[in-house]
Amino acid sequence: MARGRKALPDEIKALKGNPGKRRLNLDQTNESVAVKLAMPDFLTTKLEREIFKRASELLGRVNFVRQTDVNCLGRYCWYLAQWYKFSKEIKAKKAAVYYETASKHGKMLRTHPIFASLLQIERVILTHEDRLGLNPASRQTIMRGIFSSVTDPSLFDKPGETPAATDAAPKPASALGFLQ
């Protein structure tokens, strides 16, 4: 838990004349540099490439995506472009979710094929978002996994050996041991 006042940024200290006379780090900028990711070859349309460019810039800026994630991010962008195309097609045709068919057995409501494809693509997009950390819950899970693996065993512990209990209180001789 931090105590005391929050430290001022070095830029403000410099403007005040460096009252603490400590060395200031004015060369670094607070904005992180975006990681440049190579565009996958299978992204061919303008929309797919635009989605990839935006997603890679945003995720690269927060250092959340690496070069090894390019294919997964590319597939996500491809599916997102398909989803956009299908949703635009449904709006343009004013297509309903269901349509009615008639046969000798009677009338029946069926799901529109474009809407069914839209739902199927949406499920795939959701799994990609979970894997890439594009929603808050999955991002929290990924970060928790990263930080839980940071704790290393002590340098002097041997593998499989449990540390000795040196701070344990001595056991009393009777149940009234502490009261006597």
RAVENKA-V74195 format. One record per backbone hydrogen bond with DSSP energy under -0.5 kcal/mol. NH is the residue of the N-H (numbers start at 1). CO is the residue of the C=O. If there is no record, write none. Layout:
BEGIN
nh:NH co:CO
nh:NH co:CO
END
This chain:
BEGIN
nh:13 co:9
nh:14 co:10
nh:15 co:11
nh:16 co:12
nh:17 co:14
nh:18 co:13
nh:21 co:18
nh:26 co:24
nh:37 co:35
nh:43 co:40
nh:44 co:42
nh:49 co:45
nh:50 co:46
nh:51 co:47
nh:52 co:48
nh:53 co:49
nh:54 co:50
nh:55 co:51
nh:56 co:52
nh:57 co:53
nh:58 co:54
nh:59 co:55
nh:60 co:56
nh:61 co:57
nh:62 co:58
nh:63 co:60
nh:64 co:59
nh:65 co:59
nh:69 co:66
nh:70 co:67
nh:73 co:69
nh:74 co:70
nh:75 co:71
nh:76 co:72
nh:77 co:73
nh:78 co:74
nh:79 co:75
nh:80 co:76
nh:81 co:77
nh:82 co:78
nh:83 co:79
nh:84 co:80
nh:85 co:81
nh:86 co:82
nh:87 co:83
nh:88 co:84
nh:89 co:85
nh:90 co:86
nh:91 co:87
nh:92 co:88
nh:93 co:89
nh:94 co:90
nh:95 co:90
nh:99 co:110
nh:101 co:108
nh:103 co:106
nh:106 co:103
nh:108 co:101
nh:110 co:99
nh:112 co:97
nh:116 co:112
nh:117 co:113
nh:118 co:114
nh:119 co:115
nh:120 co:116
nh:121 co:117
nh:122 co:118
nh:123 co:119
nh:124 co:120
nh:125 co:121
nh:126 co:122
nh:127 co:123
nh:128 co:124
nh:129 co:125
nh:130 co:126
nh:131 co:127
nh:132 co:128
nh:133 co:129
nh:134 co:129
nh:135 co:129
nh:139 co:135
nh:140 co:136
nh:141 co:137
nh:142 co:138
nh:143 co:139
nh:144 co:140
nh:145 co:141
nh:146 co:142
nh:147 co:143
nh:148 co:144
nh:149 co:145
nh:150 co:147
nh:157 co:154
nh:161 co:158
nh:166 co:164
nh:177 co:174
nh:179 co:176
nh:180 co:176
END
